[in-house]
């Protein structure tokens, strides 16, 4: 597994490995579970939570090491050691699993129409990466709020070579998010399979994302607004052929 470093791309690579490992472990469980049996919801919830907790702890630990690496690279004075955030709470995971079992055979073109033996794995396989990486993102934000060095904030850094318009929009609407703003706050949601990472910002400013800022500025100018994200997203997709 790549070692966490101050470089956002290296940390993103670590996240990719962690998410892939979680997805592989989850996929290996499906052949042993009868999704149509009584008690299947509780069984899947327990299994899914075990995977999310295990790899979420790995994500949080990696993010704590990344925080310390950024701090060291910027020669921040004072002693501080980042602490990994907790995994997603069990009640949240239980709700996700219950939702995965819900379907509608008349809802053509969506996972709702799939039989339960296909619907549940499809939904949870797609969601597991987001649930595993959330503790890592929360780790950066939580430690930024506790650090005596008082970082300026944290930046959402787009690491994908082919990002979606939503990620570019969220990363470029502001240079910094301020503690205690969370990575999942309304202004900064992220999607399934998102590779964006949170990076603490101290003295030297956030990693350069000028190209993304320029994309946002042009899309906002074409849309004639900076306050309607739907219009800006639509222009960004047209201008840059993004998803």
PLY file of the C-alpha trace (Angstrom):
ply
format ascii 1.0
element vertex 243
property float x
property float y
property float z
element edge 242
property int vertex1
property int vertex2
end_header
0.00 0.00 0.00
1.36 3.51 -0.81
2.63 5.31 2.26
0.75 8.50 3.28
2.73 11.62 2.42
2.13 15.34 2.14
1.50 14.99 -1.60
-2.26 14.85 -2.32
-1.82 12.44 -5.24
0.03 9.96 -3.03
-2.70 10.16 -0.41
-5.33 9.71 -3.11
-3.52 6.58 -4.29
-3.64 5.23 -0.73
-7.38 5.90 -0.60
-7.83 4.05 -3.88
-6.09 1.00 -2.48
-8.18 1.08 0.71
-11.47 1.47 -1.15
-10.57 -1.33 -3.55
-9.67 -3.66 -0.68
-13.00 -2.93 1.02
-14.90 -3.55 -2.21
-13.08 -6.86 -2.76
-13.81 -8.06 0.77
-17.47 -7.11 0.45
-17.79 -8.87 -2.92
-16.34 -12.05 -1.43
-19.20 -12.20 1.09
-22.16 -12.27 -1.28
-21.93 -15.96 -2.34
-22.35 -17.02 1.31
-25.45 -14.89 2.03
-29.01 -15.83 1.06
-30.48 -12.38 0.48
-34.03 -13.73 0.31
-33.87 -15.54 3.66
-35.54 -14.27 6.84
-33.07 -12.21 8.81
-31.05 -11.31 5.70
-31.24 -7.59 6.43
-29.67 -7.99 9.87
-27.05 -10.40 8.54
-26.03 -8.05 5.72
-26.01 -5.06 8.06
-23.58 -6.82 10.39
-21.35 -7.96 7.53
-21.38 -4.60 5.77
-20.65 -2.74 9.00
-17.68 -5.03 9.71
-16.19 -4.18 6.31
-16.92 -0.45 6.64
-15.50 -0.31 10.17
-12.33 -2.24 9.30
-11.43 -0.24 6.21
-12.82 3.00 7.58
-10.30 2.70 10.42
-7.58 2.19 7.82
-8.77 5.29 5.97
-8.83 7.38 9.14
-5.38 6.19 10.21
-3.97 6.99 6.78
-5.55 10.45 6.86
-4.09 11.14 10.32
-0.65 10.24 8.97
-1.29 12.49 5.98
-2.23 15.36 8.29
1.01 14.91 10.24
3.00 14.69 7.00
1.55 17.97 5.72
2.27 19.59 9.07
5.86 18.38 9.03
6.42 19.39 5.40
5.34 22.93 6.22
7.55 22.97 9.35
4.70 23.86 11.71
5.97 24.58 15.22
4.57 22.86 18.28
3.81 19.25 19.09
0.63 17.73 17.76
-0.31 14.26 16.60
-3.46 13.80 14.55
-6.03 11.33 15.88
-8.05 9.11 13.51
-11.79 9.82 13.38
-14.34 7.16 14.26
-15.90 4.95 11.57
-19.43 5.70 10.40
-21.91 4.91 13.22
-23.68 1.56 13.14
-27.15 3.12 13.02
-26.23 4.97 9.83
-25.01 1.75 8.23
-28.17 -0.09 9.32
-30.28 2.54 7.57
-28.17 2.25 4.40
-28.60 -1.52 4.34
-32.35 -1.33 4.92
-32.59 1.09 2.02
-30.56 -1.26 -0.19
-33.19 -3.97 0.30
-36.04 -1.71 -0.79
-37.13 -1.93 -4.41
-39.91 -1.40 -6.91
-40.31 -3.94 -9.75
-42.05 -1.27 -11.85
-39.16 1.21 -11.66
-37.51 0.37 -14.97
-33.94 1.50 -15.60
-32.87 1.69 -11.96
-31.63 -0.72 -9.32
-35.15 -0.57 -7.83
-36.28 -2.95 -10.55
-33.59 -5.54 -9.88
-34.34 -8.70 -7.88
-33.07 -8.49 -4.32
-30.14 -10.84 -4.98
-28.84 -8.31 -7.52
-30.16 -5.09 -6.03
-28.46 -5.31 -2.64
-24.96 -6.18 -3.89
-25.22 -3.57 -6.64
-26.11 -0.78 -4.24
-23.70 -1.67 -1.45
-20.78 -2.46 -3.76
-21.17 1.04 -5.16
-21.56 2.72 -1.77
-18.81 1.01 0.21
-15.99 3.26 -1.02
-17.77 6.39 0.12
-18.51 4.92 3.54
-14.94 3.71 3.97
-13.32 7.00 2.96
-15.58 9.27 5.01
-13.65 8.71 8.27
-10.47 9.78 6.49
-12.04 13.01 5.31
-13.51 13.61 8.76
-10.06 13.04 10.29
-8.57 16.00 8.42
-11.39 18.34 9.37
-11.60 17.27 13.03
-7.86 17.57 13.64
-7.74 20.94 11.94
-10.23 22.17 14.51
-8.13 20.81 17.42
-4.61 21.66 16.27
-3.02 24.38 18.45
-1.28 25.68 15.33
-4.72 26.75 14.10
-4.53 25.93 10.39
-6.21 28.37 8.05
-8.67 25.67 7.09
-8.77 22.76 4.70
-8.99 22.44 0.95
-10.95 19.97 -1.12
-8.42 18.77 -3.68
-9.48 17.12 -6.93
-7.02 14.31 -7.69
-8.71 12.62 -10.66
-7.33 13.18 -14.16
-10.93 13.06 -15.40
-13.03 14.65 -12.65
-16.76 15.14 -12.85
-18.20 18.64 -13.04
-19.56 18.40 -9.49
-16.10 17.77 -8.00
-14.60 20.69 -9.94
-17.45 22.91 -8.78
-17.11 21.95 -5.11
-13.32 22.29 -5.12
-13.26 25.63 -6.90
-16.06 27.60 -5.25
-13.67 28.50 -2.43
-9.96 28.11 -1.72
-10.57 27.02 1.85
-13.23 25.52 4.05
-13.01 26.62 7.65
-13.26 24.37 10.70
-15.62 23.07 11.95
-17.11 22.73 8.45
-17.30 19.04 7.61
-16.50 17.37 4.33
-20.14 16.30 4.19
-21.58 19.74 4.88
-24.27 20.95 2.50
-21.79 23.15 0.64
-19.38 20.29 0.14
-21.11 16.98 -0.53
-19.29 14.33 -2.49
-20.51 11.43 -4.56
-19.90 7.69 -4.78
-16.47 6.80 -6.17
-15.29 10.36 -5.51
-11.49 10.61 -5.31
-11.32 14.12 -3.82
-9.37 14.42 -0.60
-9.32 16.95 2.22
-5.94 18.63 2.82
-5.07 20.77 5.85
-3.78 24.23 4.98
-1.29 26.05 7.18
1.14 28.75 6.03
1.79 28.03 2.38
-1.77 27.97 1.09
-3.74 25.11 -0.46
-2.38 23.00 -3.31
-2.75 24.85 -6.60
-6.00 24.14 -8.39
-5.91 27.20 -10.60
-7.04 25.21 -13.62
-10.22 24.20 -11.81
-10.80 27.76 -10.60
-10.53 28.97 -14.18
-13.03 26.34 -15.34
-15.49 27.45 -12.67
-15.04 31.15 -13.49
-15.71 30.60 -17.18
-18.74 28.37 -16.53
-20.17 30.87 -14.03
-19.66 33.71 -16.50
-21.45 31.77 -19.23
-24.26 30.87 -16.82
-24.58 34.48 -15.70
-24.61 33.45 -12.04
-22.37 32.26 -9.24
-25.26 31.51 -6.89
-27.06 28.82 -8.91
-24.84 25.70 -8.90
-27.17 23.78 -11.23
-26.73 26.38 -13.97
-22.97 26.53 -13.42
-22.74 22.73 -13.56
-24.72 22.64 -16.79
-22.35 25.15 -18.40
-19.29 23.33 -17.10
-20.49 20.06 -18.63
-21.10 21.75 -21.97
-17.81 23.64 -22.01
-15.51 20.81 -20.90
-17.42 17.65 -21.77
-17.52 16.52 -18.15
-19.93 14.08 -16.54
0 1
1 2
2 3
3 4
4 5
5 6
6 7
7 8
8 9
9 10
10 11
11 12
12 13
13 14
14 15
15 16
16 17
17 18
18 19
19 20
20 21
21 22
22 23
23 24
24 25
25 26
26 27
27 28
28 29
29 30
30 31
31 32
32 33
33 34
34 35
35 36
36 37
37 38
38 39
39 40
40 41
41 42
42 43
43 44
44 45
45 46
46 47
47 48
48 49
49 50
50 51
51 52
52 53
53 54
54 55
55 56
56 57
57 58
58 59
59 60
60 61
61 62
62 63
63 64
64 65
65 66
66 67
67 68
68 69
69 70
70 71
71 72
72 73
73 74
74 75
75 76
76 77
77 78
78 79
79 80
80 81
81 82
82 83
83 84
84 85
85 86
86 87
87 88
88 89
89 90
90 91
91 92
92 93
93 94
94 95
95 96
96 97
97 98
98 99
99 100
100 101
101 102
102 103
103 104
104 105
105 106
106 107
107 108
108 109
109 110
110 111
111 112
112 113
113 114
114 115
115 116
116 117
117 118
118 119
119 120
120 121
121 122
122 123
123 124
124 125
125 126
126 127
127 128
128 129
129 130
130 131
131 132
132 133
133 134
134 135
135 136
136 137
137 138
138 139
139 140
140 141
141 142
142 143
143 144
144 145
145 146
146 147
147 148
148 149
149 150
150 151
151 152
152 153
153 154
154 155
155 156
156 157
157 158
158 159
159 160
160 161
161 162
162 163
163 164
164 165
165 166
166 167
167 168
168 169
169 170
170 171
171 172
172 173
173 174
174 175
175 176
176 177
177 178
178 179
179 180
180 181
181 182
182 183
183 184
184 185
185 186
186 187
187 188
188 189
189 190
190 191
191 192
192 193
193 194
194 195
195 196
196 197
197 198
198 199
199 200
200 201
201 202
202 203
203 204
204 205
205 206
206 207
207 208
208 209
209 210
210 211
211 212
212 213
213 214
214 215
215 216
216 217
217 218
218 219
219 220
220 221
221 222
222 223
223 224
224 225
225 226
226 227
227 228
228 229
229 230
230 231
231 232
232 233
233 234
234 235
235 236
236 237
237 238
238 239
239 240
240 241
241 242
